[in-house]
Amino acid sequence: MRALLAALTLSFFLLPSSSNAATLRCGNALVSDDASKADVLIKCGEPMDKNTRTESVGEKTRQKGQETETTQERVVYKTIEEWTYNFGPRQLMQVVVFENGRLVEVRSAGYGR
């Protein structure tokens, strides 16, 4: 019995986790991680709302020379777009987040109108 319990526990931890996967169902179509904005438009149509912002992120790089090591920091800019889809009053609205034109997140909002 202990061996069975241990095996089940171990198999649970070895299962792939899909909790971070971004997936949106639009009718019979499905869009998921890394989809382009064009792909989402084709499968889901125009969103109810679009918001765009630019974020800056500091990025450090190390360069090793023959005798020294230097660290350089540069600023990388990324464009974040949030599209809101309203599928009606009996379904939660969906916010689709793109980073530099690629789908990275889908989250639920309140009920649609």
C-alpha positions as CSV (number, residue, x, y, z in Angstrom):
1,M,0.0,0.0,0.0
2,R,2.8,2.4,0.8
3,A,4.5,1.6,-2.4
4,L,1.3,2.4,-4.4
5,L,0.9,5.7,-2.5
6,A,4.6,6.6,-3.1
7,A,4.2,5.8,-6.8
8,L,1.1,7.9,-7.2
9,T,2.7,10.8,-5.3
10,L,5.8,10.6,-7.5
11,S,3.8,10.4,-10.7
12,F,1.8,13.5,-9.7
13,F,5.0,15.6,-9.5
14,L,6.3,14.2,-12.8
15,L,3.2,15.3,-14.8
16,P,3.7,18.3,-16.9
17,S,2.2,21.5,-15.5
18,S,0.1,23.5,-17.9
19,S,-1.0,26.2,-15.4
20,N,1.1,28.8,-17.2
21,A,-0.3,28.0,-20.6
22,A,-2.2,30.8,-22.4
23,T,-5.2,29.4,-24.3
24,L,-8.4,31.0,-25.6
25,R,-11.3,29.2,-27.2
26,C,-13.3,31.2,-29.8
27,G,-16.2,29.1,-30.9
28,N,-14.6,26.0,-32.4
29,A,-11.2,27.7,-32.8
30,L,-8.4,27.6,-30.2
31,V,-5.4,29.9,-29.9
32,S,-2.6,29.3,-27.5
33,D,0.9,30.4,-26.4
34,D,3.0,32.3,-28.9
35,A,0.1,32.8,-31.4
36,S,0.5,36.0,-33.5
37,K,-2.0,38.8,-33.3
38,A,-3.1,38.0,-36.9
39,D,-3.9,34.4,-35.9
40,V,-6.0,35.6,-32.9
41,L,-7.8,38.1,-35.2
42,I,-8.6,35.4,-37.8
43,K,-9.9,32.9,-35.2
44,C,-11.6,35.3,-32.7
45,G,-12.4,38.4,-34.7
46,E,-12.0,42.0,-33.5
47,P,-11.8,42.5,-29.7
48,M,-14.2,44.8,-27.8
49,D,-11.2,46.9,-26.6
50,K,-7.5,47.3,-27.2
51,N,-4.9,48.8,-24.9
52,T,-1.2,49.3,-25.7
53,R,1.8,50.3,-23.5
54,T,5.6,50.1,-23.7
55,E,7.6,48.8,-20.8
56,S,11.4,49.0,-20.3
57,V,13.4,46.2,-18.8
58,G,17.0,46.4,-17.7
59,E,19.1,43.6,-19.0
60,K,22.6,42.7,-17.8
61,T,25.2,40.9,-19.9
62,R,28.7,39.7,-18.9
63,Q,31.6,39.7,-21.3
64,K,34.8,37.8,-20.4
65,G,38.0,39.1,-21.7
66,Q,41.4,37.4,-21.5
67,E,42.1,39.0,-18.1
68,T,39.0,40.8,-17.0
69,E,35.2,40.4,-16.9
70,T,32.9,43.3,-17.6
71,T,29.2,43.7,-17.0
72,Q,27.1,45.8,-19.3
73,E,23.5,46.9,-18.7
74,R,21.2,47.9,-21.5
75,V,17.5,48.8,-21.6
76,V,15.2,46.6,-23.7
77,Y,11.8,47.9,-24.6
78,K,8.8,45.6,-25.1
79,T,5.3,46.4,-26.4
80,I,2.4,45.0,-24.3
81,E,-1.1,44.9,-25.8
82,E,-4.2,43.8,-24.0
83,W,-7.2,42.9,-26.0
84,T,-10.6,42.3,-24.3
85,Y,-13.1,39.9,-25.8
86,N,-16.7,40.0,-24.7
87,F,-18.5,36.7,-25.4
88,G,-21.9,37.8,-23.9
89,P,-23.6,38.1,-20.5
90,R,-23.4,34.5,-19.6
91,Q,-19.6,34.1,-20.1
92,L,-16.6,35.8,-18.6
93,M,-14.8,38.3,-20.7
94,Q,-11.3,37.3,-21.7
95,V,-8.2,39.6,-21.7
96,V,-5.6,38.4,-24.2
97,V,-2.1,39.8,-23.5
98,F,0.5,40.1,-26.3
99,E,4.2,40.8,-25.7
100,N,6.0,42.1,-28.9
101,G,3.1,40.7,-31.0
102,R,3.0,37.2,-29.5
103,L,0.4,35.8,-27.1
104,V,1.7,35.3,-23.6
105,E,-1.3,35.4,-21.3
106,V,-5.1,34.9,-21.2
107,R,-7.0,35.9,-18.1
108,S,-10.7,36.1,-17.2
109,A,-12.4,39.4,-16.4
110,G,-16.0,40.0,-15.2
111,Y,-19.1,38.8,-17.0
112,G,-19.8,40.3,-20.4
113,R,-22.6,42.5,-21.4
